[in-house]
């Protein structure tokens, strides 16, 4: 009986989905949601930077931190183990700190309005 068990071939059933069953717009929906998710904080920071009630030194700090994040050259290159992203982390922490202190409902509303113009179908 053991020998028969070893020699038996196991067959598994698998259900294959046809492309007609899948929602054709699922990838578009995922991309739109991802785009909105990424664009929202960026638009909020831009709105905060152009808001007339945001103090000048906050605007400069915000723009400097964001510029550092997108610059190709870093204090510590990103490929260096452990320290590579530490400088980016400090810049990101600075942006988030400023963001939390100076974000207002009107800034969020203006950013949301622009977001809806950029992504009208979601």
Helices and strands as residue ranges (DSSP letters): H 2-7, H 26-50, H 56-70, H 86-102, H 105-118
